[in-house]
């Protein structure tokens, strides 16, 4: 998805994020995104483990 951005594009995104959200809000946003990704990973892991358990029960 972001494989074609490059270093300059990444720097522009960081500068825009600093301008829009300000330096005090960025750590909070990072924490929120991290928690969201962690919860998503945990729930997908749980779904896949439930599917494997169901497959074993069917056999």
C-alpha positions in Angstrom: 0.0 0.0 0.0 2.7 2.5 1.0 5.6 0.8 -0.8 6.0 3.7 -3.3 6.1 6.6 -0.9 9.9 6.9 -0.3 11.8 8.9 2.2 10.6 12.4 1.0 7.0 11.3 1.0 7.3 9.9 4.5 8.9 13.2 5.7 6.1 15.2 4.1 3.5 13.0 5.9 5.3 13.5 9.2 5.4 17.2 8.8 1.8 17.4 7.8 0.8 15.3 10.9 2.8 17.6 13.1 1.1 20.7 11.6 -2.4 19.2 11.8 -2.3 17.5 15.2 0.5 19.3 16.9 3.4 17.6 18.8 1.5 17.1 22.0 -1.3 15.0 20.4 0.9 12.7 18.3 1.9 10.4 21.2 -1.7 9.9 22.1 -2.6 9.1 18.5 0.3 6.7 18.3 -0.9 4.9 21.4 -4.5 4.7 20.2 -3.4 3.3 16.8 -1.1 0.8 18.6 -4.0 -0.4 20.9 -6.3 -0.7 17.9 -3.8 -2.8 15.9 -3.1 -5.0 18.9 -6.9 -5.6 19.5 -7.4 -6.4 15.9 -4.5 -8.9 15.9 -5.8 -10.5 19.1 -9.3 -10.9 17.7 -8.1 -12.3 14.4 -5.9 -14.8 16.2 -8.9 -15.8 18.4 -11.1 -16.3 15.3 -8.5 -18.5 13.5 -7.9 -20.5 16.7 -11.7 -21.1 17.0 -11.8 -22.2 13.3 -9.0 -24.7 14.0 -10.8 -26.1 17.0 -14.0 -26.5 15.0 -12.1 -28.3 12.2 -10.7 -30.8 14.8 -14.1 -31.4 16.2 -15.5 -32.2 12.8 -13.0 -34.9 12.1 
